[in-house]
Amino acid sequence: MSNASPLATPAKIGPLLATFVVANNMIGSGFFLLPSTLAKSGGVTALAWLLGTALAMMLGAAFAQLARRHPDLEAQDDYIGPSLGRNASFLATFLYWVQSWIGNNAIAVAAFGYLMVVLPFDEGNSMARLGGQLALIWAMFALNLLGPRPIARFQSFCVVFGLLPVAVILSAGWLHFDTEVYRLSWNVSGSSDGSVVFASLAPVFWAFVGLETGAMVAGVVRNPDRNVPIATLGGIAIAGVVYLISSVLMMGIVPAAQIAASSAPFALVAGQMFGAWAIPVIAVAAALKATGTLGGWMLVTGESGARAAQRGFLPAIFGRQSAKGAATWGLFIVALAMSALTIATLAPTVSGQFEVLIEMVVTLIVVTYGAAGLVLLKGSAGHRPRPRERLLGIGALIACALLLGSASFKIVLGAVVLVLVLLFVFIAIDKKRSAAGSR
């Protein structure tokens, strides 16, 4: 009898840790810059946070159910393909990859927006912002070439030193909260409360992009049938509460008009609370956290592009990895695309550019979320949907319809055109590939 022990099974995570993984994937650049975007409307957007959290819960419940049916879920293709076919699977997978690097642009906007506070540039200097955003993109590309481990270490460093000063603001801020400031900032848009809440849904929902990650990591969660729903809904609840509290708090310390004009709203509030010395401290901390998030999400974008290439949804070049495990060429193409988008979306203000980018992300990811709803509603050849699954599917589709309705018509129209063009090109290429393979 051998003394060698059997191969150890990798340790799986429990519901608490899984919950914080999901929450951390949602608390990112939106935490630092969304206050400026929403302050254009005022404190009434607190109601949009409540509605947005409810919609995220509906979608989260749908993904949790999909994780129960597909415990080894790795990509959208795993659940969409068997139910809706290869074309739908391509659209959802490809657009999810596209929105991930568009989202990276929004993170770069947020990160350099805070750095502008400590650099010798005026906030309205668009060329300086353009140069800074491009520098961050290519710096994180270079770091990703070193492989996943250096990125993970850098991100851990950024999380620890980036969030501590911000946590102080959220804790001590209530001592400086002024109900009269908040009352005067309630609705500064000139529109009705209802119309402002609905129009704010798309930017608010940027904060919840990542809710699907609980389902995607089901394979490393203990007892996923029970714990993935807990982690997904718990993570969404934590993110929703954190965003709501920070939004209300900030508009009760500094008037909405001042927050809306700032490229670094947390630094602005810190200055109001503690004095001028706190502004650069918070600005650097927020920029550090956002930069770490950018590096991590570029890694995710490279990995998701590689998986898409392996399934035939992207050219093979995206699937090539270096000896250090980096998707070198795929990331290079992504960095080029991000650079072009940075130039194309440059706006007079940081919050204006950020708002355009996050609306694009939310509109594109609705395709993936809507596909999840359709899968639950339709079922597949090997699975007939139960009434509860149909109900969750309908809820997910209603949430997607509300998100699309709240986005600007121009961005929705652009997304529709993109979907049609992509589908036409993919069908043509796939038919040609199939014909070549049958010879």
DAZIQUI-V13514 format. One record per residue. N is the residue number from 1. SS is DSSP state (2 for helix, 1 for strand, 0 for the rest). OMEGA is omega as a letter, one per 30 degrees, with the letter a starting at -180 (none if undefined). D_LAST is the distance of its C-alpha to the last C-alpha in Angstrom with 1 decimal. Layout:
[[N	SS	OMEGA	D_LAST] [N	SS	OMEGA	D_LAST]]
This chain:
[[1	0	a	53.7] [2	0	l	52.1] [3	0	a	53.8] [4	0	l	50.5] [5	0	l	49.8] [6	0	l	46.4] [7	0	a	44.1] [8	0	l	45.6] [9	0	l	43.9] [10	0	a	43.7] [11	0	l	46.6] [12	0	a	45.8] [13	1	a	47.7] [14	0	a	50.1] [15	2	a	50.6] [16	2	a	53.1] [17	2	l	51.0] [18	2	l	47.9] [19	2	a	50.0] [20	2	l	51.0] [21	2	a	47.5] [22	2	a	46.5] [23	2	a	49.7] [24	2	l	49.3] [25	2	l	45.8] [26	2	a	47.5] [27	0	a	50.8] [28	0	a	49.8] [29	2	l	50.3] [30	2	l	51.2] [31	2	a	54.2] [32	2	a	55.5] [33	2	l	54.8] [34	2	l	54.4] [35	2	l	58.2] [36	2	l	58.4] [37	2	a	55.8] [38	2	a	57.5] [39	2	l	61.0] [40	0	l	60.5] [41	0	l	60.9] [42	0	a	63.3] [43	0	l	64.0] [44	0	l	62.9] [45	2	l	59.3] [46	2	l	60.5] [47	2	l	59.7] [48	2	l	56.2] [49	2	l	55.8] [50	2	l	56.8] [51	2	l	54.5] [52	2	l	51.6] [53	2	l	52.3] [54	2	l	52.2] [55	2	l	48.8] [56	2	l	47.5] [57	2	l	48.8] [58	2	l	47.0] [59	2	l	43.6] [60	2	l	44.5] [61	2	l	45.2] [62	2	l	41.7] [63	2	l	40.0] [64	2	l	42.3] [65	2	l	41.2] [66	2	l	37.5] [67	2	l	38.4] [68	2	l	40.0] [69	2	a	36.9] [70	0	a	34.6] [71	0	l	36.9] [72	0	a	34.1] [73	0	l	33.2] [74	0	a	31.9] [75	0	a	30.2] [76	0	a	30.1] [77	2	a	26.6] [78	2	a	28.1] [79	2	a	30.1] [80	2	a	28.6] [81	2	a	25.0] [82	2	a	26.0] [83	2	a	28.4] [84	2	l	27.3] [85	0	a	23.6] [86	2	a	21.3] [87	2	l	22.6] [88	2	l	26.2] [89	2	l	25.5] [90	2	a	24.2] [91	2	a	27.3] [92	2	a	29.7] [93	2	a	28.4] [94	2	a	28.0] [95	2	l	31.4] [96	2	l	33.1] [97	2	a	32.0] [98	2	a	33.3] [99	2	a	36.6] [100	2	l	37.1] [101	2	l	37.4] [102	2	l	39.3] [103	2	l	41.6] [104	2	l	42.0] [105	2	l	43.4] [106	2	l	46.0] [107	2	l	47.0] [108	2	l	47.5] [109	2	a	49.6] [110	2	a	51.8] [111	2	a	52.2] [112	2	l	53.3] [113	2	l	55.4] [114	2	l	57.6] [115	2	l	57.7] [116	0	a	59.1] [117	0	a	62.3] [118	0	l	63.1] [119	0	a	61.8] [120	0	l	64.0] [121	0	l	62.1] [122	0	a	63.0] [123	0	a	60.7] [124	0	a	60.1] [125	0	a	58.8] [126	2	a	55.2] [127	2	l	54.3] [128	2	l	55.6] [129	2	l	53.5] [130	2	a	50.4] [131	2	a	51.0] [132	2	l	51.8] [133	2	l	48.7] [134	2	l	46.4] [135	2	l	48.3] [136	2	a	47.8] [137	2	a	44.0] [138	2	l	43.5] [139	2	l	46.0] [140	2	l	44.1] [141	2	a	40.8] [142	2	l	42.6] [143	2	l	43.9] [144	2	l	40.5] [145	0	l	39.3] [146	0	l	41.7] [147	0	a	39.8] [148	2	a	40.5] [149	2	l	43.9] [150	2	l	45.8] [151	2	a	44.6] [152	2	l	45.8] [153	2	l	49.2] [154	2	a	49.6] [155	2	l	48.9] [156	2	l	51.4] [157	2	a	54.0] [158	2	l	53.5] [159	2	a	53.7] [160	2	a	57.0] [161	2	l	58.8] [162	2	a	57.3] [163	2	a	58.2] [164	2	a	61.7] [165	2	a	63.6] [166	2	l	61.8] [167	2	l	62.8] [168	2	l	66.4] [169	2	a	66.2] [170	2	a	64.9] [171	2	a	67.6] [172	2	a	70.6] [173	2	a	69.5] [174	2	l	71.2] [175	2	a	74.6] [176	2	a	74.0] [177	0	a	72.5] [178	0	a	74.5] [179	2	a	74.2] [180	2	l	75.6] [181	2	a	73.0] [182	2	l	70.3] [183	2	a	72.0] [184	2	a	72.1] [185	0	a	68.4] [186	0	l	67.3] [187	0	a	65.8] [188	0	a	66.0] [189	0	a	63.3] [190	0	l	65.4] [191	0	l	63.0] [192	0	a	63.6] [193	2	a	62.9] [194	2	a	60.3] [195	2	l	58.3] [196	2	a	58.5] [197	2	a	57.2] [198	2	a	54.2] [199	2	a	53.4] [200	0	a	53.6] [201	2	a	51.0] [202	2	l	48.0] [203	2	l	49.7] [204	2	a	51.2] [205	2	l	47.9] [206	2	a	46.7] [207	2	a	48.9] [208	2	l	46.9] [209	0	a	43.4] [210	0	l	42.4] [211	0	a	43.6] [212	0	a	40.1] [213	2	l	40.4] [214	2	l	42.3] [215	2	a	39.3] [216	2	l	37.0] [217	0	a	39.3] [218	2	a	39.9] [219	2	a	38.5] [220	2	a	41.4] [221	1	l	44.1] [222	0	l	46.3] [223	0	a	46.2] [224	2	a	43.8] [225	2	l	44.4] [226	2	a	48.0] [227	2	l	47.9] [228	2	l	45.0] [229	2	l	46.7] [230	2	a	49.9] [231	2	a	48.4] [232	2	a	46.6] [233	2	l	49.5] [234	2	l	52.1] [235	2	l	50.3] [236	2	l	50.1] [237	2	l	53.8] [238	2	a	54.8] [239	2	a	53.0] [240	2	a	54.4] [241	2	a	58.0] [242	2	l	57.8] [243	2	a	56.6] [244	2	a	59.1] [245	2	a	62.0] [246	2	a	61.2] [247	2	l	60.9] [248	2	a	64.1] [249	2	a	66.0] [250	2	a	65.1] [251	2	l	66.2] [252	0	l	69.5] [253	0	a	70.3] [254	0	l	69.2] [255	0	a	69.2] [256	2	a	65.8] [257	2	l	66.2] [258	2	l	66.6] [259	2	a	63.6] [260	2	a	61.4] [261	0	a	62.4] [262	0	l	61.7] [263	0	a	58.6] [264	0	a	59.8] [265	2	l	61.4] [266	2	l	62.0] [267	2	l	63.9] [268	2	a	65.9] [269	2	l	67.0] [270	2	l	67.8] [271	2	l	70.1] [272	2	a	71.8] [273	2	a	72.4] [274	2	a	73.3] [275	0	a	74.0] [276	0	a	72.4] [277	2	a	71.7] [278	2	a	69.1] [279	2	a	66.9] [280	2	l	65.3] [281	2	a	65.0] [282	2	a	63.0] [283	2	l	61.0] [284	2	a	59.9] [285	2	a	59.2] [286	2	l	57.0] [287	2	l	55.2] [288	2	a	54.6] [289	2	a	53.2] [290	2	l	50.9] [291	2	l	49.7] [292	2	l	48.9] [293	2	l	47.0] [294	2	l	45.0] [295	2	l	44.1] [296	2	a	43.0] [297	2	l	40.9] [298	2	l	39.1] [299	2	l	38.2] [300	2	l	36.9] [301	2	l	34.9] [302	2	a	33.3] [303	2	a	32.4] [304	2	l	31.1] [305	2	l	28.9] [306	2	l	27.5] [307	2	l	26.8] [308	2	l	25.2] [309	2	l	22.9] [310	2	l	22.0] [311	0	l	20.9] [312	0	a	18.8] [313	0	l	21.7] [314	0	l	22.8] [315	0	a	21.4] [316	2	a	21.2] [317	2	a	24.4] [318	2	a	26.4] [319	2	a	25.5] [320	0	a	26.9] [321	0	l	30.3] [322	0	l	33.1] [323	0	l	35.0] [324	0	l	37.5] [325	0	l	35.0] [326	0	l	35.0] [327	0	a	32.0] [328	2	a	33.3] [329	2	l	30.9] [330	2	l	30.3] [331	2	l	34.1] [332	2	l	34.6] [333	2	l	32.5] [334	2	l	34.4] [335	2	l	37.7] [336	2	l	36.9] [337	2	l	36.0] [338	2	l	39.2] [339	2	l	41.3] [340	2	a	40.1] [341	2	l	40.9] [342	2	l	44.3] [343	2	a	45.2] [344	2	a	43.9] [345	0	a	45.9] [346	0	a	49.1] [347	0	a	52.0] [348	0	a	55.8] [349	0	l	56.2] [350	2	a	54.4] [351	2	l	54.5] [352	2	l	53.1] [353	2	l	50.0] [354	2	a	49.6] [355	2	l	49.8] [356	2	a	47.0] [357	2	a	44.6] [358	2	l	45.4] [359	2	l	44.9] [360	2	a	41.5] [361	2	a	40.6] [362	2	a	42.1] [363	2	a	40.3] [364	2	a	36.8] [365	2	l	37.4] [366	2	l	38.4] [367	2	l	34.8] [368	2	a	34.2] [369	2	l	37.5] [370	2	l	36.8] [371	2	l	33.5] [372	2	l	35.4] [373	2	l	37.9] [374	2	l	35.3] [375	2	l	33.7] [376	2	a	37.2] [377	2	a	37.9] [378	2	a	34.7] [379	0	l	33.9] [380	1	a	30.5] [381	0	a	29.1] [382	0	a	31.0] [383	1	l	34.1] [384	0	a	36.5] [385	0	l	38.6] [386	0	a	42.3] [387	2	a	45.0] [388	2	l	45.6] [389	2	l	42.0] [390	2	l	42.0] [391	2	l	45.3] [392	2	l	43.9] [393	2	l	40.9] [394	2	l	43.2] [395	2	l	45.4] [396	2	a	42.5] [397	2	l	41.5] [398	2	l	45.2] [399	2	l	45.5] [400	2	l	42.4] [401	2	l	43.8] [402	2	l	47.2] [403	2	l	45.6] [404	2	a	43.7] [405	2	a	46.9] [406	2	a	48.9] [407	0	a	46.6] [408	0	a	47.3] [409	2	a	45.7] [410	2	a	44.4] [411	2	l	42.4] [412	2	l	41.1] [413	2	l	40.0] [414	2	l	38.3] [415	2	l	36.4] [416	2	l	35.3] [417	2	l	34.0] [418	2	a	32.2] [419	2	a	30.5] [420	2	l	29.3] [421	2	a	27.9] [422	2	a	26.2] [423	2	l	24.7] [424	2	a	23.4] [425	2	a	21.9] [426	2	l	20.3] [427	2	a	18.7] [428	2	a	17.3] [429	2	a	15.9] [430	2	l	14.6] [431	2	l	12.7] [432	2	l	11.2] [433	2	a	10.4] [434	2	l	9.0] [435	2	l	6.7] [436	2	a	5.6] [437	2	a	5.6] [438	2	a	3.8] [439	0	none	0.0]]
